[in-house]
Amino acid sequence: MEQEGLTKEKLDKIAMLQMKYDIEVMHLAEECNMEPEFVKNILKDFREPAFKKLRKCSAWNAWQVEWWQENQELSVMSPNAQQKCAMEWNDLDAEKKEQYTQAADKMNECRSLNKTGLIKDLNKRKIEINKQIKELRKIYKTLYSSCGVDILSIAVSYVDGINPNWFGTKVGEDFYAQCDTLDQILTVFQSYSTLKKAERDKVINNIEMSHDVNAIQIKDVSVNSKKTRDNVRQILREKFRMATGKELIPYKNWQLQTKYQLHGWPHKVEFVDYANLTENDKVKVLNALNDIHFTEN
């Protein structure tokens, strides 16, 4: 959005907002017995990075990139080099310039507008998670010392390969270790996160969390779609891994093995891979998905 029409009245409103912000910071600093500048530094850590819109490439820019690549013996400091580049550009016909316009459009599509995307490499993603958790621990330690608060955070991944995690102040982590119900909440959170990803991908049109934290309601699911199949497999695999530490569910030998137990699976529905179920049984599994879990003998 272009910042036009910046009048004195608008500047006064901005200055007033800044004044209110400074007053709030001062009050918070007094309440927590901290320096105002220290509070401002902490607030900066929670602030999203400023969005910087990159300037779009033009046909002229695309031409320049190609021209300098073909004339590497020259530099921008070479006499008349830039003038020569411009003259050759002006000599191009309309059809040729249109090709560079299309090339510029492709360059613009490939350029990121400072948006952070999912890290595809699993190991790099784990490294980044550990790095950011380390930074959060520092903030938690500061808040514990300066504001007298204990903190507990839980983190789950909506993609494969990342174990659920919990971290916080020492008391927060001790509380998690001693509170049995939090493991159940973590399992539900994992399912909810995965299902919300499916909702964003239009596999599931709507899911709702009921007042009972252990009940997730799934609505309008495309039961036979590939995305639904993959998401159900992922959820069950994650639940099995959390209970047993194993990655693969032994569907074929399930009736013969005695090491693991299945709970919450729909009555009179054979325990097989989701893809091998009838459509009616798939609906039953989806409705029971939140209650399904595994234990190890």
HELIX and SHEET records of a PDB file:
HELIX    1   1 LYS A    8  CYS A   32  1                                  25    
HELIX    2   2 PRO A   36  PHE A   46  1                                  11    
HELIX    3   3 ALA A   59  GLU A   70  1                                  12    
HELIX    4   4 ALA A   81  ASN A   90  1                                  10    
HELIX    5   5 ALA A   94  CYS A  110  1                                  17    
HELIX    6   6 LEU A  122  CYS A  147  1                                  26    
HELIX    7   7 LYS A  170  GLN A  178  1                                   9    
HELIX    8   8 THR A  181  ARG A  200  1                                  20    
HELIX    9   9 LYS A  226  THR A  244  1                                  19    
HELIX   10  10 TYR A  274  ASN A  276  5                                   3    
HELIX   11  11 GLU A  279  ALA A  288  1                                  10    
SHEET    1   A 2 LEU A 152  ALA A 155  0                                        
SHEET    2   A 2 ASN A 165  GLY A 168 -1                                        
SHEET    1   B 2 ILE A 204  MET A 209  0                                        
SHEET    2   B 2 ILE A 216  VAL A 221 -1                                        
SHEET    1   C 2 TYR A 260  HIS A 263  0                                        
SHEET    2   C 2 HIS A 293  GLU A 296 -1                                        
END                                                                             
